[in-house]
Amino acid sequence: MTQTITDSEIRARISQLPPGRITDARERLTVWQIDLMRELHEDYGVGYRRLSRLFGVCKTHTRRICLYER
C-alpha cells in the first residue's frame, strides 16, 4: 500500500530543493525537481495530473518524465 502525502507537504518539499541548473532550454524543471517528481510518483503513487498541477508543467510532459522518456 502506498503512503499518502498532501499537496502542502509536496509544496514544502519543492520549496526546500536546492537551486539547480535547468536540464534543457525547453524545459522549466531542474534536475532536483525531476528527481522529486519521479520519487513522488513511484513511492507515493501521486498521479500525473496532480504532479503537473504542483510543478506547473503539462500532464504529457509529467508522464514522460515519470516514465524516464525525458
CHARMM-style PDB file with segment names, atoms N, HN, CA, C and O in Angstrom:
ATOM      1  N   MET     1       0.834  -1.182   0.000  1.00  0.00      PROA
ATOM      2  CA  MET     1       0.000   0.000   0.000  1.00  0.00      PROA
ATOM      3  C   MET     1       0.877   1.244   0.000  1.00  0.00      PROA
ATOM      4  O   MET     1       1.857   1.323   0.741  1.00  0.00      PROA
ATOM      5  N   THR     2       0.523   2.208  -0.829  1.00  0.00      PROA
ATOM      6  HN  THR     2      -0.272   2.144  -1.431  1.00  0.00      PROA
ATOM      7  CA  THR     2       1.320   3.427  -0.914  1.00  0.00      PROA
ATOM      8  C   THR     2       0.931   4.391   0.198  1.00  0.00      PROA
ATOM      9  O   THR     2      -0.206   4.397   0.670  1.00  0.00      PROA
ATOM     10  N   GLN     3       1.883   5.194   0.598  1.00  0.00      PROA
ATOM     11  HN  GLN     3       2.807   5.190   0.215  1.00  0.00      PROA
ATOM     12  CA  GLN     3       1.640   6.201   1.613  1.00  0.00      PROA
ATOM     13  C   GLN     3       0.937   7.387   0.975  1.00  0.00      PROA
ATOM     14  O   GLN     3       1.042   7.601  -0.233  1.00  0.00      PROA
ATOM     15  N   THR     4       0.220   8.160   1.786  1.00  0.00      PROA
ATOM     16  HN  THR     4       0.135   7.987   2.767  1.00  0.00      PROA
ATOM     17  CA  THR     4      -0.423   9.349   1.256  1.00  0.00      PROA
ATOM     18  C   THR     4       0.396  10.574   1.622  1.00  0.00      PROA
ATOM     19  O   THR     4       1.076  10.601   2.648  1.00  0.00      PROA
ATOM     20  N   ILE     5       0.323  11.576   0.778  1.00  0.00      PROA
ATOM     21  HN  ILE     5      -0.229  11.554  -0.056  1.00  0.00      PROA
ATOM     22  CA  ILE     5       1.051  12.814   1.003  1.00  0.00      PROA
ATOM     23  C   ILE     5       0.150  13.958   0.534  1.00  0.00      PROA
ATOM     24  O   ILE     5      -0.488  13.861  -0.514  1.00  0.00      PROA
ATOM     25  N   THR     6       0.100  15.030   1.305  1.00  0.00      PROA
ATOM     26  HN  THR     6       0.619  15.109   2.157  1.00  0.00      PROA
ATOM     27  CA  THR     6      -0.777  16.148   0.974  1.00  0.00      PROA
ATOM     28  C   THR     6      -0.083  17.122   0.030  1.00  0.00      PROA
ATOM     29  O   THR     6       1.140  17.113  -0.107  1.00  0.00      PROA
ATOM     30  N   ASP     7      -0.885  17.959  -0.614  1.00  0.00      PROA
ATOM     31  HN  ASP     7      -1.879  17.966  -0.502  1.00  0.00      PROA
ATOM     32  CA  ASP     7      -0.338  18.967  -1.517  1.00  0.00      PROA
ATOM     33  C   ASP     7       0.584  19.923  -0.774  1.00  0.00      PROA
ATOM     34  O   ASP     7       1.615  20.329  -1.310  1.00  0.00      PROA
ATOM     35  N   SER     8       0.230  20.284   0.444  1.00  0.00      PROA
ATOM     36  HN  SER     8      -0.607  19.954   0.879  1.00  0.00      PROA
ATOM     37  CA  SER     8       1.074  21.216   1.206  1.00  0.00      PROA
ATOM     38  C   SER     8       2.426  20.585   1.553  1.00  0.00      PROA
ATOM     39  O   SER     8       3.442  21.280   1.577  1.00  0.00      PROA
ATOM     40  N   GLU     9       2.447  19.288   1.820  1.00  0.00      PROA
ATOM     41  HN  GLU     9       1.621  18.724   1.801  1.00  0.00      PROA
ATOM     42  CA  GLU     9       3.717  18.603   2.078  1.00  0.00      PROA
ATOM     43  C   GLU     9       4.574  18.565   0.814  1.00  0.00      PROA
ATOM     44  O   GLU     9       5.794  18.719   0.881  1.00  0.00      PROA
ATOM     45  N   ILE    10       3.934  18.360  -0.336  1.00  0.00      PROA
ATOM     46  HN  ILE    10       2.944  18.235  -0.391  1.00  0.00      PROA
ATOM     47  CA  ILE    10       4.680  18.344  -1.599  1.00  0.00      PROA
ATOM     48  C   ILE    10       5.239  19.728  -1.889  1.00  0.00      PROA
ATOM     49  O   ILE    10       6.401  19.858  -2.275  1.00  0.00      PROA
ATOM     50  N   ARG    11       4.421  20.767  -1.708  1.00  0.00      PROA
ATOM     51  HN  ARG    11       3.477  20.661  -1.394  1.00  0.00      PROA
ATOM     52  CA  ARG    11       4.901  22.139  -1.940  1.00  0.00      PROA
ATOM     53  C   ARG    11       6.062  22.480  -1.016  1.00  0.00      PROA
ATOM     54  O   ARG    11       6.999  23.165  -1.427  1.00  0.00      PROA
ATOM     55  N   ALA    12       6.011  22.009   0.230  1.00  0.00      PROA
ATOM     56  HN  ALA    12       5.250  21.453   0.564  1.00  0.00      PROA
ATOM     57  CA  ALA    12       7.108  22.257   1.169  1.00  0.00      PROA
ATOM     58  C   ALA    12       8.387  21.582   0.691  1.00  0.00      PROA
ATOM     59  O   ALA    12       9.469  22.160   0.794  1.00  0.00      PROA
ATOM     60  N   ARG    13       8.272  20.368   0.170  1.00  0.00      PROA
ATOM     61  HN  ARG    13       7.393  19.899   0.086  1.00  0.00      PROA
ATOM     62  CA  ARG    13       9.454  19.664  -0.338  1.00  0.00      PROA
ATOM     63  C   ARG    13      10.009  20.340  -1.583  1.00  0.00      PROA
ATOM     64  O   ARG    13      11.224  20.390  -1.773  1.00  0.00      PROA
ATOM     65  N   ILE    14       9.123  20.864  -2.440  1.00  0.00      PROA
ATOM     66  HN  ILE    14       8.135  20.823  -2.287  1.00  0.00      PROA
ATOM     67  CA  ILE    14       9.576  21.572  -3.641  1.00  0.00      PROA
ATOM     68  C   ILE    14      10.329  22.834  -3.247  1.00  0.00      PROA
ATOM     69  O   ILE    14      11.368  23.146  -3.829  1.00  0.00      PROA
ATOM     70  N   SER    15       9.812  23.560  -2.260  1.00  0.00      PROA
ATOM     71  HN  SER    15       8.968  23.306  -1.787  1.00  0.00      PROA
ATOM     72  CA  SER    15      10.451  24.814  -1.847  1.00  0.00      PROA
ATOM     73  C   SER    15      11.805  24.583  -1.168  1.00  0.00      PROA
ATOM     74  O   SER    15      12.638  25.489  -1.137  1.00  0.00      PROA
ATOM     75  N   GLN    16      12.032  23.398  -0.633  1.00  0.00      PROA
ATOM     76  HN  GLN    16      11.356  22.662  -0.659  1.00  0.00      PROA
ATOM     77  CA  GLN    16      13.287  23.088   0.044  1.00  0.00      PROA
ATOM     78  C   GLN    16      14.377  22.603  -0.908  1.00  0.00      PROA
ATOM     79  O   GLN    16      15.521  22.416  -0.492  1.00  0.00      PROA
ATOM     80  N   LEU    17      14.038  22.397  -2.176  1.00  0.00      PROA
ATOM     81  HN  LEU    17      13.109  22.548  -2.513  1.00  0.00      PROA
ATOM     82  CA  LEU    17      15.026  21.907  -3.131  1.00  0.00      PROA
ATOM     83  C   LEU    17      16.104  22.954  -3.362  1.00  0.00      PROA
ATOM     84  O   LEU    17      15.811  24.148  -3.413  1.00  0.00      PROA
ATOM     85  N   PRO    18      17.346  22.514  -3.501  1.00  0.00      PROA
ATOM     86  CA  PRO    18      18.421  23.471  -3.776  1.00  0.00      PROA
ATOM     87  C   PRO    18      18.288  24.011  -5.198  1.00  0.00      PROA
ATOM     88  O   PRO    18      17.732  23.345  -6.072  1.00  0.00      PROA
ATOM     89  N   PRO    19      18.796  25.213  -5.424  1.00  0.00      PROA
ATOM     90  CA  PRO    19      18.750  25.718  -6.802  1.00  0.00      PROA
ATOM     91  C   PRO    19      19.639  24.861  -7.693  1.00  0.00      PROA
ATOM     92  O   PRO    19      20.717  24.430  -7.284  1.00  0.00      PROA
ATOM     93  N   GLY    20      19.189  24.630  -8.870  1.00  0.00      PROA
ATOM     94  HN  GLY    20      18.314  24.981  -9.202  1.00  0.00      PROA
ATOM     95  CA  GLY    20      19.959  23.791  -9.778  1.00  0.00      PROA
ATOM     96  C   GLY    20      19.828  24.297 -11.189  1.00  0.00      PROA
ATOM     97  O   GLY    20      19.066  25.221 -11.473  1.00  0.00      PROA
ATOM     98  N   ARG    21      20.573  23.684 -12.055  1.00  0.00      PROA
ATOM     99  HN  ARG    21      21.192  22.933 -11.825  1.00  0.00      PROA
ATOM    100  CA  ARG    21      20.518  24.125 -13.437  1.00  0.00      PROA
ATOM    101  C   ARG    21      19.299  23.511 -14.123  1.00  0.00      PROA
ATOM    102  O   ARG    21      18.853  22.417 -13.778  1.00  0.00      PROA
ATOM    103  N   ILE    22      18.788  24.229 -15.083  1.00  0.00      PROA
ATOM    104  HN  ILE    22      19.151  25.117 -15.363  1.00  0.00      PROA
ATOM    105  CA  ILE    22      17.687  23.724 -15.884  1.00  0.00      PROA
ATOM    106  C   ILE    22      18.260  22.633 -16.790  1.00  0.00      PROA
ATOM    107  O   ILE    22      19.352  22.782 -17.338  1.00  0.00      PROA
ATOM    108  N   THR    23      17.518  21.541 -16.942  1.00  0.00      PROA
ATOM    109  HN  THR    23      16.631  21.420 -16.497  1.00  0.00      PROA
ATOM    110  CA  THR    23      18.035  20.396 -17.686  1.00  0.00      PROA
ATOM    111  C   THR    23      18.108  20.656 -19.183  1.00  0.00      PROA
ATOM    112  O   THR    23      18.940  20.059 -19.866  1.00  0.00      PROA
ATOM    113  N   ASP    24      17.264  21.527 -19.706  1.00  0.00      PROA
ATOM    114  HN  ASP    24      16.588  22.012 -19.151  1.00  0.00      PROA
ATOM    115  CA  ASP    24      17.193  21.751 -21.134  1.00  0.00      PROA
ATOM    116  C   ASP    24      16.598  23.141 -21.354  1.00  0.00      PROA
ATOM    117  O   ASP    24      15.836  23.626 -20.518  1.00  0.00      PROA
ATOM    118  N   ALA    25      16.932  23.774 -22.452  1.00  0.00      PROA
ATOM    119  HN  ALA    25      17.551  23.380 -23.132  1.00  0.00      PROA
ATOM    120  CA  ALA    25      16.427  25.116 -22.726  1.00  0.00      PROA
ATOM    121  C   ALA    25      14.906  25.122 -22.866  1.00  0.00      PROA
ATOM    122  O   ALA    25      14.263  26.130 -22.572  1.00  0.00      PROA
ATOM    123  N   ARG    26      14.332  24.016 -23.308  1.00  0.00      PROA
ATOM    124  HN  ARG    26      14.854  23.197 -23.546  1.00  0.00      PROA
ATOM    125  CA  ARG    26      12.877  23.938 -23.495  1.00  0.00      PROA
ATOM    126  C   ARG    26      12.149  23.600 -22.204  1.00  0.00      PROA
ATOM    127  O   ARG    26      10.947  23.840 -22.090  1.00  0.00      PROA
ATOM    128  N   GLU    27      12.847  23.059 -21.252  1.00  0.00      PROA
ATOM    129  HN  GLU    27      13.824  22.864 -21.344  1.00  0.00      PROA
ATOM    130  CA  GLU    27      12.208  22.601 -20.023  1.00  0.00      PROA
ATOM    131  C   GLU    27      12.255  23.660 -18.938  1.00  0.00      PROA
ATOM    132  O   GLU    27      13.092  24.562 -18.965  1.00  0.00      PROA
ATOM    133  N   ARG    28      11.354  23.540 -17.995  1.00  0.00      PROA
ATOM    134  HN  ARG    28      10.673  22.807 -17.973  1.00  0.00      PROA
ATOM    135  CA  ARG    28      11.270  24.502 -16.910  1.00  0.00      PROA
ATOM    136  C   ARG    28      11.651  23.900 -15.570  1.00  0.00      PROA
ATOM    137  O   ARG    28      11.584  24.586 -14.551  1.00  0.00      PROA
ATOM    138  N   LEU    29      12.048  22.642 -15.544  1.00  0.00      PROA
ATOM    139  HN  LEU    29      12.103  22.085 -16.373  1.00  0.00      PROA
ATOM    140  CA  LEU    29      12.335  21.951 -14.289  1.00  0.00      PROA
ATOM    141  C   LEU    29      13.827  21.716 -14.106  1.00  0.00      PROA
ATOM    142  O   LEU    29      14.564  21.515 -15.071  1.00  0.00      PROA
ATOM    143  N   THR    30      14.257  21.745 -12.856  1.00  0.00      PROA
ATOM    144  HN  THR    30      13.659  21.909 -12.072  1.00  0.00      PROA
ATOM    145  CA  THR    30      15.644  21.430 -12.551  1.00  0.00      PROA
ATOM    146  C   THR    30      15.789  19.923 -12.371  1.00  0.00      PROA
ATOM    147  O   THR    30      14.798  19.197 -12.303  1.00  0.00      PROA
ATOM    148  N   VAL    31      17.005  19.475 -12.295  1.00  0.00      PROA
ATOM    149  HN  VAL    31      17.811  20.065 -12.350  1.00  0.00      PROA
ATOM    150  CA  VAL    31      17.289  18.055 -12.071  1.00  0.00      PROA
ATOM    151  C   VAL    31      16.682  17.603 -10.740  1.00  0.00      PROA
ATOM    152  O   VAL    31      16.156  16.496 -10.629  1.00  0.00      PROA
ATOM    153  N   TRP    32      16.763  18.474  -9.737  1.00  0.00      PROA
ATOM    154  HN  TRP    32      17.190  19.374  -9.827  1.00  0.00      PROA
ATOM    155  CA  TRP    32      16.221  18.142  -8.413  1.00  0.00      PROA
ATOM    156  C   TRP    32      14.706  17.978  -8.461  1.00  0.00      PROA
ATOM    157  O   TRP    32      14.154  17.077  -7.829  1.00  0.00      PROA
ATOM    158  N   GLN    33      14.033  18.850  -9.213  1.00  0.00      PROA
ATOM    159  HN  GLN    33      14.481  19.582  -9.727  1.00  0.00      PROA
ATOM    160  CA  GLN    33      12.582  18.765  -9.327  1.00  0.00      PROA
ATOM    161  C   GLN    33      12.159  17.494 -10.060  1.00  0.00      PROA
ATOM    162  O   GLN    33      11.166  16.862  -9.698  1.00  0.00      PROA
ATOM    163  N   ILE    34      12.911  17.128 -11.081  1.00  0.00      PROA
ATOM    164  HN  ILE    34      13.718  17.641 -11.375  1.00  0.00      PROA
ATOM    165  CA  ILE    34      12.601  15.907 -11.825  1.00  0.00      PROA
ATOM    166  C   ILE    34      12.762  14.687 -10.926  1.00  0.00      PROA
ATOM    167  O   ILE    34      11.921  13.788 -10.949  1.00  0.00      PROA
ATOM    168  N   ASP    35      13.824  14.643 -10.141  1.00  0.00      PROA
ATOM    169  HN  ASP    35      14.508  15.373 -10.122  1.00  0.00      PROA
ATOM    170  CA  ASP    35      14.028  13.524  -9.213  1.00  0.00      PROA
ATOM    171  C   ASP    35      12.895  13.448  -8.192  1.00  0.00      PROA
ATOM    172  O   ASP    35      12.404  12.361  -7.885  1.00  0.00      PROA
ATOM    173  N   LEU    36      12.481  14.599  -7.667  1.00  0.00      PROA
ATOM    174  HN  LEU    36      12.879  15.482  -7.917  1.00  0.00      PROA
ATOM    175  CA  LEU    36      11.384  14.621  -6.693  1.00  0.00      PROA
ATOM    176  C   LEU    36      10.084  14.170  -7.340  1.00  0.00      PROA
ATOM    177  O   LEU    36       9.314  13.431  -6.727  1.00  0.00      PROA
ATOM    178  N   MET    37       9.829  14.602  -8.564  1.00  0.00      PROA
ATOM    179  HN  MET    37      10.454  15.203  -9.062  1.00  0.00      PROA
ATOM    180  CA  MET    37       8.613  14.211  -9.265  1.00  0.00      PROA
ATOM    181  C   MET    37       8.554  12.693  -9.436  1.00  0.00      PROA
ATOM    182  O   MET    37       7.516  12.073  -9.203  1.00  0.00      PROA
ATOM    183  N   ARG    38       9.663  12.109  -9.840  1.00  0.00      PROA
ATOM    184  HN  ARG    38      10.506  12.613 -10.030  1.00  0.00      PROA
ATOM    185  CA  ARG    38       9.704  10.653 -10.026  1.00  0.00      PROA
ATOM    186  C   ARG    38       9.532   9.926  -8.695  1.00  0.00      PROA
ATOM    187  O   ARG    38       8.838   8.912  -8.625  1.00  0.00      PROA
ATOM    188  N   GLU    39      10.160  10.442  -7.645  1.00  0.00      PROA
ATOM    189  HN  GLU    39      10.723  11.266  -7.702  1.00  0.00      PROA
ATOM    190  CA  GLU    39      10.023   9.835  -6.314  1.00  0.00      PROA
ATOM    191  C   GLU    39       8.578   9.881  -5.841  1.00  0.00      PROA
ATOM    192  O   GLU    39       8.061   8.884  -5.337  1.00  0.00      PROA
ATOM    193  N   LEU    40       7.926  11.015  -5.994  1.00  0.00      PROA
ATOM    194  HN  LEU    40       8.346  11.825  -6.404  1.00  0.00      PROA
ATOM    195  CA  LEU    40       6.536  11.149  -5.563  1.00  0.00      PROA
ATOM    196  C   LEU    40       5.627  10.199  -6.330  1.00  0.00      PROA
ATOM    197  O   LEU    40       4.705   9.621  -5.755  1.00  0.00      PROA
ATOM    198  N   HSD    41       5.881  10.036  -7.613  1.00  0.00      PROA
ATOM    199  HN  HSD    41       6.631  10.506  -8.080  1.00  0.00      PROA
ATOM    200  CA  HSD    41       5.049   9.137  -8.411  1.00  0.00      PROA
ATOM    201  C   HSD    41       5.294   7.674  -8.048  1.00  0.00      PROA
ATOM    202  O   HSD    41       4.350   6.899  -7.896  1.00  0.00      PROA
ATOM    203  N   GLU    42       6.567   7.302  -7.910  1.00  0.00      PROA
ATOM    204  HN  GLU    42       7.334   7.932  -8.034  1.00  0.00      PROA
ATOM    205  CA  GLU    42       6.898   5.900  -7.656  1.00  0.00      PROA
ATOM    206  C   GLU    42       6.617   5.482  -6.216  1.00  0.00      PROA
ATOM    207  O   GLU    42       6.056   4.410  -5.988  1.00  0.00      PROA
ATOM    208  N   ASP    43       6.996   6.305  -5.243  1.00  0.00      PROA
ATOM    209  HN  ASP    43       7.452   7.175  -5.429  1.00  0.00      PROA
ATOM    210  CA  ASP    43       6.887   5.910  -3.840  1.00  0.00      PROA
ATOM    211  C   ASP    43       5.536   6.226  -3.206  1.00  0.00      PROA
ATOM    212  O   ASP    43       5.068   5.498  -2.330  1.00  0.00      PROA
ATOM    213  N   TYR    44       4.913   7.313  -3.652  1.00  0.00      PROA
ATOM    214  HN  TYR    44       5.292   7.904  -4.364  1.00  0.00      PROA
ATOM    215  CA  TYR    44       3.658   7.741  -3.033  1.00  0.00      PROA
ATOM    216  C   TYR    44       2.450   7.554  -3.942  1.00  0.00      PROA
ATOM    217  O   TYR    44       1.315   7.733  -3.501  1.00  0.00      PROA
ATOM    218  N   GLY    45       2.674   7.201  -5.181  1.00  0.00      PROA
ATOM    219  HN  GLY    45       3.596   7.056  -5.539  1.00  0.00      PROA
ATOM    220  CA  GLY    45       1.569   6.972  -6.100  1.00  0.00      PROA
ATOM    221  C   GLY    45       0.833   8.237  -6.507  1.00  0.00      PROA
ATOM    222  O   GLY    45      -0.346   8.185  -6.857  1.00  0.00      PROA
ATOM    223  N   VAL    46       1.518   9.372  -6.465  1.00  0.00      PROA
ATOM    224  HN  VAL    46       2.476   9.414  -6.181  1.00  0.00      PROA
ATOM    225  CA  VAL    46       0.897  10.633  -6.861  1.00  0.00      PROA
ATOM    226  C   VAL    46       0.692  10.603  -8.377  1.00  0.00      PROA
ATOM    227  O   VAL    46       1.606  10.252  -9.123  1.00  0.00      PROA
ATOM    228  N   GLY    47      -0.500  10.970  -8.824  1.00  0.00      PROA
ATOM    229  HN  GLY    47      -1.242  11.255  -8.218  1.00  0.00      PROA
ATOM    230  CA  GLY    47      -0.856  10.890 -10.232  1.00  0.00      PROA
ATOM    231  C   GLY    47      -0.254  11.999 -11.080  1.00  0.00      PROA
ATOM    232  O   GLY    47       0.224  13.013 -10.572  1.00  0.00      PROA
ATOM    233  N   TYR    48      -0.292  11.771 -12.391  1.00  0.00      PROA
ATOM    234  HN  TYR    48      -0.680  10.947 -12.803  1.00  0.00      PROA
ATOM    235  CA  TYR    48       0.276  12.727 -13.336  1.00  0.00      PROA
ATOM    236  C   TYR    48      -0.421  14.083 -13.260  1.00  0.00      PROA
ATOM    237  O   TYR    48       0.241  15.121 -13.276  1.00  0.00      PROA
ATOM    238  N   ARG    49      -1.735  14.083 -13.177  1.00  0.00      PROA
ATOM    239  HN  ARG    49      -2.273  13.240 -13.164  1.00  0.00      PROA
ATOM    240  CA  ARG    49      -2.482  15.341 -13.156  1.00  0.00      PROA
ATOM    241  C   ARG    49      -2.114  16.175 -11.934  1.00  0.00      PROA
ATOM    242  O   ARG    49      -1.905  17.384 -12.040  1.00  0.00      PROA
ATOM    243  N   ARG    50      -2.036  15.536 -10.797  1.00  0.00      PROA
ATOM    244  HN  ARG    50      -2.205  14.554 -10.711  1.00  0.00      PROA
ATOM    245  CA  ARG    50      -1.681  16.253  -9.560  1.00  0.00      PROA
ATOM    246  C   ARG    50      -0.244  16.775  -9.619  1.00  0.00      PROA
ATOM    247  O   ARG    50       0.025  17.909  -9.225  1.00  0.00      PROA
ATOM    248  N   LEU    51       0.672  15.946 -10.109  1.00  0.00      PROA
ATOM    249  HN  LEU    51       0.453  15.025 -10.429  1.00  0.00      PROA
ATOM    250  CA  LEU    51       2.063  16.386 -10.243  1.00  0.00      PROA
ATOM    251  C   LEU    51       2.190  17.544 -11.223  1.00  0.00      PROA
ATOM    252  O   LEU    51       2.919  18.501 -10.964  1.00  0.00      PROA
ATOM    253  N   SER    52       1.489  17.462 -12.342  1.00  0.00      PROA
ATOM    254  HN  SER    52       0.897  16.684 -12.553  1.00  0.00      PROA
ATOM    255  CA  SER    52       1.593  18.535 -13.332  1.00  0.00      PROA
ATOM    256  C   SER    52       1.069  19.844 -12.772  1.00  0.00      PROA
ATOM    257  O   SER    52       1.612  20.907 -13.074  1.00  0.00      PROA
ATOM    258  N   ARG    53       0.015  19.785 -11.955  1.00  0.00      PROA
ATOM    259  HN  ARG    53      -0.426  18.921 -11.710  1.00  0.00      PROA
ATOM    260  CA  ARG    53      -0.522  20.991 -11.330  1.00  0.00      PROA
ATOM    261  C   ARG    53       0.467  21.572 -10.330  1.00  0.00      PROA
ATOM    262  O   ARG    53       0.650  22.788 -10.282  1.00  0.00      PROA
ATOM    263  N   LEU    54       1.100  20.732  -9.537  1.00  0.00      PROA
ATOM    264  HN  LEU    54       0.951  19.744  -9.576  1.00  0.00      PROA
ATOM    265  CA  LEU    54       2.019  21.200  -8.500  1.00  0.00      PROA
ATOM    266  C   LEU    54       3.339  21.724  -9.064  1.00  0.00      PROA
ATOM    267  O   LEU    54       3.917  22.661  -8.513  1.00  0.00      PROA
ATOM    268  N   PHE    55       3.816  21.131 -10.151  1.00  0.00      PROA
ATOM    269  HN  PHE    55       3.346  20.370 -10.599  1.00  0.00      PROA
ATOM    270  CA  PHE    55       5.098  21.538 -10.730  1.00  0.00      PROA
ATOM    271  C   PHE    55       4.946  22.545 -11.866  1.00  0.00      PROA
ATOM    272  O   PHE    55       5.940  23.107 -12.325  1.00  0.00      PROA
ATOM    273  N   GLY    56       3.718  22.781 -12.324  1.00  0.00      PROA
ATOM    274  HN  GLY    56       2.911  22.325 -11.951  1.00  0.00      PROA
ATOM    275  CA  GLY    56       3.484  23.787 -13.346  1.00  0.00      PROA
ATOM    276  C   GLY    56       3.880  23.389 -14.749  1.00  0.00      PROA
ATOM    277  O   GLY    56       4.291  24.234 -15.545  1.00  0.00      PROA
ATOM    278  N   VAL    57       3.760  22.098 -15.063  1.00  0.00      PROA
ATOM    279  HN  VAL    57       3.427  21.412 -14.416  1.00  0.00      PROA
ATOM    280  CA  VAL    57       4.042  21.620 -16.418  1.00  0.00      PROA
ATOM    281  C   VAL    57       2.836  20.814 -16.896  1.00  0.00      PROA
ATOM    282  O   VAL    57       1.978  20.448 -16.093  1.00  0.00      PROA
ATOM    283  N   CYS    58       2.766  20.537 -18.198  1.00  0.00      PROA
ATOM    284  HN  CYS    58       3.463  20.834 -18.850  1.00  0.00      PROA
ATOM    285  CA  CYS    58       1.618  19.808 -18.726  1.00  0.00      PROA
ATOM    286  C   CYS    58       1.671  18.331 -18.307  1.00  0.00      PROA
ATOM    287  O   CYS    58       2.720  17.800 -17.938  1.00  0.00      PROA
ATOM    288  N   LYS    59       0.508  17.700 -18.378  1.00  0.00      PROA
ATOM    289  HN  LYS    59      -0.344  18.131 -18.677  1.00  0.00      PROA
ATOM    290  CA  LYS    59       0.390  16.305 -17.938  1.00  0.00      PROA
ATOM    291  C   LYS    59       1.204  15.358 -18.811  1.00  0.00      PROA
ATOM    292  O   LYS    59       1.774  14.392 -18.303  1.00  0.00      PROA
ATOM    293  N   THR    60       1.266  15.615 -20.107  1.00  0.00      PROA
ATOM    294  HN  THR    60       0.803  16.399 -20.520  1.00  0.00      PROA
ATOM    295  CA  THR    60       2.043  14.765 -21.008  1.00  0.00      PROA
ATOM    296  C   THR    60       3.524  14.820 -20.662  1.00  0.00      PROA
ATOM    297  O   THR    60       4.203  13.793 -20.648  1.00  0.00      PROA
ATOM    298  N   HSD    61       4.019  16.011 -20.385  1.00  0.00      PROA
ATOM    299  HN  HSD    61       3.467  16.845 -20.396  1.00  0.00      PROA
ATOM    300  CA  HSD    61       5.429  16.169 -20.002  1.00  0.00      PROA
ATOM    301  C   HSD    61       5.706  15.446 -18.681  1.00  0.00      PROA
ATOM    302  O   HSD    61       6.746  14.807 -18.522  1.00  0.00      PROA
ATOM    303  N   THR    62       4.781  15.552 -17.748  1.00  0.00      PROA
ATOM    304  HN  THR    62       3.936  16.071 -17.877  1.00  0.00      PROA
ATOM    305  CA  THR    62       4.913  14.864 -16.460  1.00  0.00      PROA
ATOM    306  C   THR    62       4.980  13.356 -16.657  1.00  0.00      PROA
ATOM    307  O   THR    62       5.810  12.681 -16.048  1.00  0.00      PROA
ATOM    308  N   ARG    63       4.109  12.831 -17.505  1.00  0.00      PROA
ATOM    309  HN  ARG    63       3.434  13.379 -18.000  1.00  0.00      PROA
ATOM    310  CA  ARG    63       4.097  11.388 -17.760  1.00  0.00      PROA
ATOM    311  C   ARG    63       5.425  10.937 -18.360  1.00  0.00      PROA
ATOM    312  O   ARG    63       5.974   9.911 -17.958  1.00  0.00      PROA
ATOM    313  N   ARG    64       5.940  11.698 -19.317  1.00  0.00      PROA
ATOM    314  HN  ARG    64       5.494  12.531 -19.644  1.00  0.00      PROA
ATOM    315  CA  ARG    64       7.213  11.343 -19.957  1.00  0.00      PROA
ATOM    316  C   ARG    64       8.364  11.357 -18.958  1.00  0.00      PROA
ATOM    317  O   ARG    64       9.255  10.510 -19.024  1.00  0.00      PROA
ATOM    318  N   ILE    65       8.349  12.306 -18.043  1.00  0.00      PROA
ATOM    319  HN  ILE    65       7.626  12.994 -17.990  1.00  0.00      PROA
ATOM    320  CA  ILE    65       9.397  12.363 -17.015  1.00  0.00      PROA
ATOM    321  C   ILE    65       9.301  11.146 -16.104  1.00  0.00      PROA
ATOM    322  O   ILE    65      10.311  10.506 -15.812  1.00  0.00      PROA
ATOM    323  N   CYS    66       8.086  10.823 -15.652  1.00  0.00      PROA
ATOM    324  HN  CYS    66       7.265  11.343 -15.889  1.00  0.00      PROA
ATOM    325  CA  CYS    66       7.908   9.702 -14.726  1.00  0.00      PROA
ATOM    326  C   CYS    66       8.219   8.349 -15.367  1.00  0.00      PROA
ATOM    327  O   CYS    66       8.617   7.409 -14.679  1.00  0.00      PROA
ATOM    328  N   LEU    67       8.039   8.257 -16.672  1.00  0.00      PROA
ATOM    329  HN  LEU    67       7.716   9.021 -17.230  1.00  0.00      PROA
ATOM    330  CA  LEU    67       8.351   7.019 -17.390  1.00  0.00      PROA
ATOM    331  C   LEU    67       9.785   6.997 -17.914  1.00  0.00      PROA
ATOM    332  O   LEU    67      10.153   6.105 -18.678  1.00  0.00      PROA
ATOM    333  N   TYR    68      10.598   7.979 -17.506  1.00  0.00      PROA
ATOM    334  HN  TYR    68      10.299   8.704 -16.885  1.00  0.00      PROA
ATOM    335  CA  TYR    68      12.003   8.089 -17.903  1.00  0.00      PROA
ATOM    336  C   TYR    68      12.172   8.218 -19.414  1.00  0.00      PROA
ATOM    337  O   TYR    68      13.177   7.774 -19.969  1.00  0.00      PROA
ATOM    338  N   GLU    69      11.190   8.827 -20.077  1.00  0.00      PROA
ATOM    339  HN  GLU    69      10.374   9.187 -19.625  1.00  0.00      PROA
ATOM    340  CA  GLU    69      11.308   9.096 -21.505  1.00  0.00      PROA
ATOM    341  C   GLU    69      12.017  10.422 -21.746  1.00  0.00      PROA
ATOM    342  O   GLU    69      12.456  10.691 -22.865  1.00  0.00      PROA
ATOM    343  N   ARG    70      12.135  11.246 -20.726  1.00  0.00      PROA
ATOM    344  HN  ARG    70      11.779  11.028 -19.817  1.00  0.00      PROA
ATOM    345  CA  ARG    70      12.825  12.538 -20.822  1.00  0.00      PROA
ATOM    346  C   ARG    70      13.841  12.629 -19.718  1.00  0.00      PROA
ATOM    347  OT1 ARG    70      14.542  13.635 -19.605  1.00  0.00      PROA
TER     348      ARG     70
END
